[in-house]
């Protein structure tokens, strides 16, 4: 079969069986070692920067009449065509790693059909990273899924786990020899994080999903922020565990983990409610990481103060970011300490940053965040990397292009890139040294 005009291959029954039965085995014997620098980079995700991703579920949600998205992604930063200049720019700035995602919707645009063109593209992206001495940090699934997967119910579909395993198997076999470090999922706990302590789902969300389902000729549409939170979490944890085994069975030896959406949760008074939030949002994932992975990714931007009644509103006089979040760069320290204490694994800060049009504010945030990172490391927290969100000003999901989080501004009319002073600042703060990763096998 073909995908558009691309040569394509159907997943075989042997691939399916291998993926469905694989399971990671933790062993202290003959653990391979992968030496990497202290990772110092910037992050992106495919849907947010590549542009024109026509087979993705988010593309449908952006365009239904009752959409909750401010605007469509459209061409985004045209990174799918301009990745060479973008990767060269990141290396020129002085970073040593680039975090990006492989887009399932490009690789498997139709159910059971694998686009060889898409795999060849991502292989070239990985090669380009190596040409510029950048460690490729890959996320297998960063929010956007194929529209066909959403139309079958997303992560609530009975065969959702097996579908994801097939994708991971094909992709890791094609690309694994070039990957430096990888995560199965980006922020699979986000739905729970957004729901905790709040009255319910946003108004209009169900109408948006119903319209998307009708557009697909289905009676359901499951995307990354929909479905029963516990059922979806159970499915995704099962998928993560089994995907780790599938990926490890392929070529390449590299650290594998999962990245979590976190806030630095601080108790105001007795810690009971804070601890309740941690159990509900993070704990199952941190335990799953401990039992299967080589690292846990921490993605943190601010703090939550939590009292007996729940989240305590921030003071009206406190400094805010363009997202309306409290300006609190020290959040890195608290979130890393907590994640490391539960997961008992090395930590990589896979996202941290600020939405602002004031680059002086971004520079202040960066200096303070790096200082917080170093405090935690001096106290023995095993932190092995830091990625700023984001590399480029990009599409921020339902908020559209209004928030500017990048180290590099993008004039989307001309697709011109201009590094901000904060980019040089962060690159100059790069921590030295390298780490031997003892990989679970």
C-alpha positions in Angstrom: 0.0 0.0 0.0 1.0 3.6 -0.4 0.6 6.7 1.7 -0.3 9.5 -0.8 2.5 9.3 -3.4 5.0 7.9 -0.8 6.2 4.3 -0.8 4.7 2.5 2.2 4.8 -0.8 4.0 2.1 -2.6 5.9 3.0 -3.7 9.4 3.4 -7.5 9.5 1.8 -10.0 11.9 5.3 -10.9 13.2 6.0 -7.3 14.0 2.7 -7.1 15.9 3.3 -10.2 17.9 6.8 -9.1 18.8 5.6 -5.7 19.9 2.7 -7.0 21.9 4.7 -9.5 23.9 7.8 -7.5 24.6 8.3 -6.4 28.2 11.3 -4.6 29.8 13.4 -6.7 32.1 15.5 -4.9 34.7 18.9 -6.5 35.3 22.1 -5.4 37.0 24.1 -7.8 34.9 26.2 -6.6 32.0 24.2 -3.3 31.8 25.5 -1.4 28.7 27.0 2.0 29.3 26.2 5.0 27.0 28.4 8.1 27.6 26.7 11.4 27.0 27.6 15.0 27.8 25.6 16.8 30.4 22.7 17.5 28.0 22.2 21.3 27.4 19.7 22.1 24.8 16.4 23.4 23.6 13.1 21.6 22.9 10.4 21.5 20.2 7.6 19.2 19.1 6.7 18.2 15.6 3.1 19.5 15.4 4.1 22.8 17.0 6.9 23.7 14.6 6.9 21.4 11.5 3.8 22.7 9.8 1.1 21.3 7.5 0.7 18.0 9.4 -2.5 17.0 7.7 -3.1 13.5 9.2 -3.0 14.6 12.8 -6.0 14.7 15.2 -5.2 18.3 16.4 -5.7 19.5 12.8 -9.3 18.4 12.9 -9.9 19.9 16.3 -8.5 23.3 15.3 -11.0 23.6 12.4 -14.4 22.4 13.8 -16.9 25.3 14.3 -16.8 25.0 18.1 -13.1 24.7 18.4 -11.4 25.7 21.6 -8.2 26.5 19.7 -7.4 30.1 19.2 -6.1 29.5 15.6 -4.8 26.6 13.4 -1.2 25.7 13.4 -1.0 26.0 9.6 2.5 26.1 8.3 3.9 26.8 11.8 7.6 27.4 11.7 8.0 25.4 8.5 10.6 23.3 10.4 9.8 20.2 8.4 11.5 21.9 5.4 13.9 24.1 7.3 15.2 21.7 9.9 18.7 21.9 8.5 19.1 25.6 9.1 17.4 25.3 12.5 19.7 22.5 13.7 22.7 24.4 12.4 21.5 27.5 14.3 21.1 25.6 17.6 24.6 24.2 17.3 26.0 27.6 16.3 24.5 29.1 19.5 26.5 26.6 21.5 24.1 23.9 22.6 24.9 20.2 22.6 21.4 18.6 22.2 18.2 19.0 20.4 14.9 17.7 21.7 12.2 17.0 19.1 9.4 14.5 18.4 8.7 11.9 15.8 5.2 12.4 14.5 3.1 9.3 14.5 0.6 10.9 12.2 3.3 11.4 9.5 4.8 8.0 10.0 1.5 6.1 10.0 -1.0 8.5 8.3 -3.4 5.7 7.6 -4.1 2.8 9.9 -1.5 0.0 9.2 0.3 2.1 6.5 3.8 3.2 7.2 5.2 6.1 5.2 8.8 5.3 4.2 9.2 9.0 3.2 8.5 10.1 6.7 10.9 7.6 8.2 13.6 8.8 5.7 12.9 12.4 6.7 13.4 11.7 10.4 16.5 9.7 9.7 17.9 12.7 7.9 16.9 14.9 10.8 18.8 12.6 13.2 21.9 12.5 10.8 21.8 16.3 10.7 22.0 16.5 14.5 25.0 14.2 14.5 26.7 16.3 11.8 26.4 19.3 14.1 27.5 17.4 17.2 24.0 17.6 18.8 22.7 14.7 20.8 19.2 13.9 19.4 16.7 13.7 22.2 13.6 12.1 20.7 10.0 11.9 21.9 8.0 9.1 20.3 4.6 10.7 21.1 4.2 14.4 21.8 0.4 15.0 22.1 -0.6 14.8 18.4 -1.8 11.4 17.3 -3.1 10.2 13.9 -6.6 11.2 13.2 -7.6 7.6 12.6 -6.4 6.7 16.1 -8.5 9.5 17.6 -11.6 8.4 15.5 -11.3 4.9 17.1 -11.4 6.4 20.6 -7.8 7.3 21.1 -6.4 5.8 24.3 -9.8 4.4 25.3 -9.9 2.1 22.3 -9.3 -1.6 23.1 -6.4 -2.0 20.8 -4.8 1.4 21.5 -1.8 -0.1 23.3 -1.1 -2.6 20.5 -1.4 0.2 17.9 1.2 2.3 19.7 3.6 -0.7 20.0 3.5 -1.3 16.3 4.4 2.3 15.6 7.2 2.2 18.2 8.5 -1.1 16.7 8.6 0.1 13.1 10.0 3.5 14.1 12.7 2.3 16.5 13.9 -0.3 14.0 14.3 2.4 11.3 15.8 5.1 13.4 17.2 3.6 16.7 20.8 3.5 15.6 20.9 7.3 15.4 18.9 8.2 18.6 20.9 9.6 21.5 18.2 9.6 24.3 14.4 9.1 24.0 11.1 9.3 25.8 8.0 7.3 25.1 5.5 10.0 25.9 5.4 13.7 26.5 3.4 14.7 29.6 1.0 11.7 29.7 -0.1 13.0 33.1 -1.2 16.4 31.8 -4.9 15.7 31.7 -4.9 14.7 35.4 -2.8 17.7 36.3 -5.2 20.1 34.6 -8.2 18.4 36.3 -6.9 18.2 39.9 -8.6 20.8 42.2 -10.7 22.2 39.4 -14.5 21.9 38.9 -14.4 20.0 35.6 -13.7 20.1 31.9 -13.7 23.4 30.0 -17.1 24.4 28.7 -17.5 23.5 25.0 -14.9 20.7 25.0 -17.5 17.9 24.5 -19.1 19.8 21.6 -15.7 20.2 19.9 -15.0 16.5 20.3 -18.5 15.6 19.0 -18.0 17.7 15.9 -14.6 16.2 15.3 -16.1 12.7 15.5 -18.8 13.5 13.0 -16.2 14.9 10.6 -14.4 11.6 10.8 -17.5 9.6 10.3 -17.2 8.2 13.9 -19.2 8.4 17.1 -16.1 9.2 19.2 -12.9 11.2 19.1 -10.2 10.8 21.6 -7.2 13.2 21.8 -4.6 13.7 24.5 -6.9 15.7 26.9 -10.0 13.6 26.6 -11.5 10.4 28.0 -11.7 8.9 31.5 -8.5 10.1 33.1 -7.8 6.9 35.0 -8.6 4.5 32.2 -6.4 6.5 29.8 -3.6 6.6 32.4 -3.8 2.8 32.8 -3.6 2.3 29.1 -0.8 4.7 28.6 1.3 3.3 31.5 0.8 -0.2 29.9 1.9 1.2 26.6 4.9 2.9 28.1 6.1 -0.2 29.8 5.7 -2.4 26.8 7.1 0.2 24.4 10.3 0.4 26.4 10.8 -3.3 25.7 9.9 -3.0 22.1 12.3 -0.1 21.6 15.1 -1.8 23.5 14.8 -4.8 21.2 15.7 -2.6 18.2 19.0 -1.1 17.1 20.9 1.4 19.2 21.6 1.6 22.9 20.3 4.8 24.5 18.6 6.0 27.7 14.8 5.6 27.6 12.3 7.4 29.8 9.1 9.3 30.0 8.5 13.1 30.6 6.0 14.4 33.1 4.1 17.7 33.4 4.8 19.0 36.9 4.4 22.0 39.1 6.6 22.6 42.2 3.9 21.7 44.7 4.3 23.5 48.0 2.1 22.9 51.0 0.6 25.8 52.8 -0.1 24.4 56.3 -0.6 20.6 56.6 0.8 18.7 53.6 -2.2 16.4 53.1 -3.8 18.0 50.1 -0.4 18.5 48.4 0.4 14.8 48.9 -3.1 13.9 47.6 -2.3 15.8 44.4 1.1 14.1 44.0 -0.5 10.7 44.4 -3.3 11.4 41.9 -1.2 13.2 39.2 2.4 11.9 39.3 2.9 8.9 41.5 1.7 6.1 39.2 3.9 7.4 36.4 7.0 7.9 38.7 6.6 4.3 39.9 6.2 3.0 36.3 9.4 4.9 35.4 11.2 3.5 38.3 10.3 -0.1 37.3 11.0 0.3 33.5 13.1 3.3 32.5 16.6 4.8 32.6 15.4 8.4 33.5 12.4 10.5 34.2 11.9 13.8 32.4 10.7 16.8 34.5 8.7 19.5 32.7 8.1 22.4 35.1 7.3 26.1 34.7 5.9 27.4 38.0 4.8 26.3 41.4 1.4 25.6 43.0 0.7 26.6 46.6 -1.7 24.0 48.0 -3.7 24.4 51.2 -6.4 22.4 52.9 -9.0 23.7 50.3 -6.8 23.0 47.3 -4.7 25.3 45.1 -4.2 28.7 46.7 -4.5 31.6 44.2 -1.3 33.5 43.6 -1.2 37.1 44.9 -2.4 39.7 42.5 0.8 41.6 43.1 3.1 38.7 42.2 5.1 38.7 39.0 3.4 36.7 36.2 4.3 35.3 32.8 2.3 35.8 29.7 0.5 32.5 30.4 -0.7 34.1 33.7 1.5 31.7 35.7 3.5 32.9 38.7 7.1 33.8 37.8 8.9 31.2 39.8 12.1 29.8 38.2 13.0 28.1 41.5 10.3 25.5 40.6 13.1 23.5 38.9 14.7 22.6 42.2 11.5 21.4 44.0 10.2 19.4 41.1 13.5 17.6 40.4 13.9 16.8 44.1 10.5 15.3 44.3 10.7 13.3 41.1 14.1 11.9 41.9 12.9 10.9 45.4 10.0 8.8 44.1 11.4 7.5 40.8 14.9 6.8 42.2 16.2 7.5 38.7 18.4 10.1 37.0 16.4 13.2 36.1 16.5 15.2 32.9 14.8 18.6 32.8 13.1 18.1 29.4 11.2 21.4 29.5 11.5 24.6 31.5 11.0 28.2 30.4 8.7 31.2 30.3 6.2 32.8 28.0 7.1 36.5 27.7 7.6 39.3 25.2 10.3 40.7 27.5 13.5 38.9 26.9 15.1 40.6 30.0 12.5 38.7 32.0 13.4 35.5 30.2 17.1 36.1 31.0 16.2 36.6 34.7 14.2 33.4 34.7 17.0 31.4 33.0 19.7 32.6 35.5 17.5 31.7 38.5 16.4 28.4 37.0 20.0 27.3 36.4 21.0 28.4 39.9 18.1 26.2 41.2 19.3 23.3 39.1 22.8 23.6 40.5 21.6 23.7 44.1 19.7 20.5 43.6 22.8 18.8 42.0 25.1 20.0 44.8 22.7 18.3 47.2 23.0 15.0 45.3 20.0 15.0 43.0 21.2 13.1 39.9 20.2 15.6 37.2 21.7 14.9 33.8 20.4 17.5 31.4 18.4 20.7 30.9 16.3 21.6 27.9 14.7 25.0 27.5 11.2 25.3 26.2 11.2 26.3 23.6 13.9 26.5 20.9 11.7 28.5 18.5 8.7 30.7 19.1 6.0 28.2 18.1 2.4 27.0 18.2 1.3 26.7 21.8 -1.8 24.5 21.2 -5.1 26.1 22.3 -3.3 29.4 22.9 -2.1 29.6 19.3 0.9 31.8 18.5 0.2 34.5 21.1 2.6 33.1 23.8 6.3 33.6 22.9 8.4 31.0 24.7 11.3 30.6 22.3 15.0 31.4 22.5 14.7 32.3 18.8 11.9 34.5 17.4 10.3 33.6 14.2 8.7 36.0 11.7 6.3 33.5 10.2 5.4 35.7 7.2 9.1 35.5 6.1 10.1 32.4 8.2 13.0 34.4 9.4 14.8 33.3 12.6 16.4 35.8 15.0 18.1 34.6 18.2 17.2 36.5 21.3 19.9 37.5 23.8 18.5 34.8 26.2 19.7 32.2 23.7 23.4 33.2 24.1 23.0 33.6 27.8 21.7 30.1 28.3 24.2 28.5 26.0 27.0 30.3 28.0 25.7 28.7 31.2 26.2 25.2 29.8 27.3 22.8 32.5 30.5 20.8 31.7 31.2 17.1 32.0 29.8 13.8 30.7 27.9 10.9 32.3 28.1 7.2 31.8 24.5 6.0 31.7 24.1 2.4 32.9 21.2 1.3 30.7 18.5 -1.1 31.8 18.4 -4.2 29.6 
